[in-house]
Amino acid sequence: MVPTRPLLIIACGALAREIGWVVDANKLTGVDLTCLPAELHNRPKEIPGQLRRKIEINRGKYDRIVALYGDCGTGGELDELLAAEGVERIAGEHCYAFFAGRDSFDGLMAEELGSFFLTDYLARVFDRLIIQGLGIDRHPELLPMYFDNYRRLVYLAQTEDADLQAKAEAAARRLGLDYVYRFTGMGELAGFVTAAADKAGAVTRKV
């Protein structure tokens, strides 16, 4: 019989750094992480199929598997898959909601429905994932088609990083949007990871 480990987190690659910080900060052992490419944000219909394959490959190797994903544009297909597989996911439609906190995110949207959000990861890779990923670098005429309905860019910061703040401000200027900064820290992500580890019997290292 192959021995199992307590917990596997299957996550969006955009969250890998933050999950690692939470695991390290809480000195958790027996917690493994595997990620799908963050670029799937631009192809959300591929997320359920790829996540299913991750579950199938790892089933039987872990006492517990959880998904650190929002719906992320799958139109409910991700939740249908996870329900069928018996895999829990973090609550929230997307990472903006669980970083900001769902109530706070709703408040931000109530302030301005036309809000475009960045996280630390998205501030870091804005040009590659947004400008290049959406083809705006090759076809500038696409920019108003994607962003005319937005009024502001809201940077939900996980860390207080002056370089990332400058990148986020530059992104707002690139899109012609007002700039808003909100420090969130790890938001609801931290509680989800530590609770999942506790349920799986992962342990805290003694120092």
C-alpha positions as CSV (number, residue, x, y, z in Angstrom):
1,M,0.0,0.0,0.0
2,V,1.4,3.4,-1.0
3,P,1.6,5.8,2.0
4,T,-0.5,8.9,1.7
5,R,0.3,12.5,2.6
6,P,-2.2,14.6,4.5
7,L,-3.1,17.4,2.0
8,L,-2.8,18.4,-1.6
9,I,-3.9,21.9,-2.7
10,I,-4.7,22.3,-6.4
11,A,-4.5,26.0,-7.2
12,C,-4.2,28.6,-9.9
13,G,-0.6,29.3,-10.6
14,A,-1.3,33.0,-9.8
15,L,-1.7,32.0,-6.2
16,A,1.3,29.8,-5.7
17,R,3.5,32.4,-4.0
18,E,0.8,33.4,-1.5
19,I,0.0,29.8,-0.7
20,G,3.6,29.1,-0.1
21,W,3.8,32.1,2.3
22,V,0.9,30.8,4.3
23,V,2.3,27.3,4.5
24,D,5.7,28.6,5.6
25,A,4.3,31.2,8.0
26,N,2.2,28.6,9.8
27,K,5.1,26.0,9.6
28,L,2.8,23.4,8.1
29,T,4.1,20.0,7.1
30,G,2.4,17.4,4.9
31,V,0.9,20.0,2.7
32,D,1.8,19.8,-1.1
33,L,0.8,22.2,-3.8
34,T,0.3,21.7,-7.5
35,C,-0.9,24.4,-9.9
36,L,-2.6,24.9,-13.2
37,P,-1.2,27.7,-15.5
38,A,-2.4,31.2,-14.6
39,E,-2.8,31.8,-18.3
40,L,-6.0,29.8,-18.1
41,H,-7.7,33.0,-16.9
42,N,-7.8,33.8,-20.6
43,R,-9.3,30.4,-21.4
44,P,-11.5,29.6,-18.4
45,K,-13.4,26.8,-20.2
46,E,-10.3,24.7,-20.0
47,I,-10.0,24.9,-16.2
48,P,-12.4,22.1,-15.2
49,G,-10.9,19.6,-17.5
50,Q,-7.4,20.3,-16.5
51,L,-8.3,20.3,-12.8
52,R,-10.1,17.0,-13.2
53,R,-6.9,15.5,-14.6
54,K,-5.0,16.8,-11.5
55,I,-7.5,15.2,-9.2
56,E,-7.4,11.9,-11.1
57,I,-3.5,11.8,-11.1
58,N,-3.4,12.4,-7.3
59,R,-6.4,10.5,-6.1
60,G,-5.2,7.9,-3.5
61,K,-1.9,9.7,-2.8
62,Y,-3.5,12.2,-0.3
63,D,-5.9,12.0,2.6
64,R,-7.5,15.2,1.4
65,I,-7.5,17.3,-1.8
66,V,-8.8,20.9,-1.9
67,A,-9.0,23.4,-4.7
68,L,-7.9,27.0,-4.3
69,Y,-9.8,28.4,-7.3
70,G,-12.7,30.7,-7.7
71,D,-15.3,29.9,-10.4
72,C,-13.0,32.1,-12.6
73,G,-15.4,32.3,-15.5
74,T,-16.3,28.6,-15.8
75,G,-20.0,29.3,-15.5
76,G,-20.5,26.9,-12.7
77,E,-18.7,24.0,-14.5
78,L,-15.9,24.0,-11.9
79,D,-18.3,23.6,-9.0
80,E,-20.1,20.8,-10.8
81,L,-16.9,19.0,-11.2
82,L,-15.7,19.5,-7.7
83,A,-19.0,18.4,-6.2
84,A,-18.8,15.2,-8.3
85,E,-15.3,14.6,-7.1
86,G,-15.9,15.4,-3.5
87,V,-13.3,18.2,-3.5
88,E,-13.8,21.4,-1.5
89,R,-12.9,24.8,-2.9
90,I,-12.4,28.2,-1.3
91,A,-15.6,30.3,-1.3
92,G,-15.8,33.1,-3.8
93,E,-16.2,33.7,-7.5
94,H,-12.6,34.7,-8.0
95,C,-9.3,35.6,-6.2
96,Y,-10.3,39.2,-5.9
97,A,-13.2,38.3,-3.7
98,F,-11.2,36.0,-1.3
99,F,-8.3,38.4,-1.2
100,A,-10.4,41.5,-0.4
101,G,-12.9,39.5,1.7
102,R,-16.2,38.8,0.0
103,D,-18.1,41.6,1.9
104,S,-15.4,44.1,1.2
105,F,-15.3,43.1,-2.5
106,D,-19.0,43.6,-2.7
107,G,-18.5,47.1,-1.2
108,L,-15.9,47.9,-3.8
109,M,-18.2,46.9,-6.6
110,A,-21.1,48.9,-5.1
111,E,-18.8,51.9,-5.1
112,E,-18.0,51.5,-8.8
113,L,-19.3,48.7,-11.0
114,G,-16.7,49.5,-13.6
115,S,-13.8,48.3,-11.5
116,F,-10.9,46.3,-13.0
117,F,-8.8,44.4,-10.4
118,L,-5.2,43.5,-10.0
119,T,-3.5,41.4,-7.4
120,D,0.3,41.2,-6.7
121,Y,0.6,38.5,-9.3
122,L,-1.3,40.4,-12.0
123,A,0.6,43.6,-11.2
124,R,3.8,41.7,-11.8
125,V,2.7,40.1,-15.1
126,F,0.3,42.7,-16.4
127,D,2.0,43.2,-19.7
128,R,2.4,39.5,-20.5
129,L,-1.0,38.3,-19.3
130,I,-3.2,41.3,-20.1
131,I,-1.6,43.3,-22.8
132,Q,0.0,40.5,-24.7
133,G,-2.4,37.8,-23.6
134,L,-5.4,39.7,-24.9
135,G,-3.6,40.7,-28.1
136,I,-3.6,44.5,-27.3
137,D,0.1,44.9,-28.1
138,R,-0.6,43.6,-31.6
139,H,-4.0,45.2,-32.1
140,P,-4.3,48.4,-30.0
141,E,-7.8,48.9,-31.3
142,L,-8.8,46.1,-29.0
143,L,-8.1,48.1,-25.8
144,P,-11.4,50.1,-25.9
145,M,-13.3,47.0,-26.8
146,Y,-12.1,45.3,-23.6
147,F,-11.9,48.3,-21.2
148,D,-14.4,51.0,-22.3
149,N,-16.8,49.9,-19.6
150,Y,-14.3,50.2,-16.8
151,R,-13.7,53.4,-14.8
152,R,-11.0,52.5,-12.4
153,L,-8.3,50.0,-11.7
154,V,-8.2,48.7,-8.1
155,Y,-5.0,47.1,-6.9
156,L,-5.7,44.6,-4.2
157,A,-2.2,44.3,-2.7
158,Q,-1.1,41.2,-0.8
159,T,2.2,42.8,0.1
160,E,3.3,46.4,0.7
161,D,5.7,46.6,-2.2
162,A,6.6,49.9,-3.8
163,D,7.7,48.4,-7.0
164,L,4.4,46.5,-7.5
165,Q,2.5,49.7,-6.6
166,A,4.4,51.5,-9.4
167,K,3.6,48.7,-11.8
168,A,-0.1,48.8,-10.9
169,E,-0.2,52.6,-11.3
170,A,1.5,52.2,-14.7
171,A,-1.1,49.6,-15.7
172,A,-3.9,52.0,-14.8
173,R,-2.4,54.7,-16.9
174,R,-1.9,52.2,-19.8
175,L,-5.7,51.4,-19.6
176,G,-6.7,55.0,-19.1
177,L,-8.3,54.2,-15.7
178,D,-8.4,55.9,-12.3
179,Y,-6.1,54.2,-9.8
180,V,-7.2,52.8,-6.4
181,Y,-4.9,51.0,-3.9
182,R,-6.2,48.6,-1.2
183,F,-3.9,46.5,1.0
184,T,-5.6,43.2,1.7
185,G,-2.8,40.9,2.9
186,M,-3.7,37.2,2.3
187,G,-7.4,37.8,3.0
188,E,-9.6,34.7,3.2
189,L,-6.9,32.6,1.5
190,A,-4.9,32.1,4.7
191,G,-7.9,30.9,6.7
192,F,-8.8,28.4,4.0
193,V,-5.3,26.9,3.8
194,T,-4.9,26.5,7.5
195,A,-8.4,25.1,8.0
196,A,-7.8,22.6,5.2
197,A,-4.5,21.6,6.7
198,D,-6.2,21.1,10.1
199,K,-8.9,18.9,8.7
200,A,-6.4,16.8,6.9
201,G,-4.3,16.4,10.0
202,A,-1.3,18.3,8.6
203,V,1.0,19.4,11.5
204,T,2.7,22.5,12.6
205,R,6.5,22.2,12.8
206,K,8.0,22.9,16.2
207,V,10.9,25.4,16.2
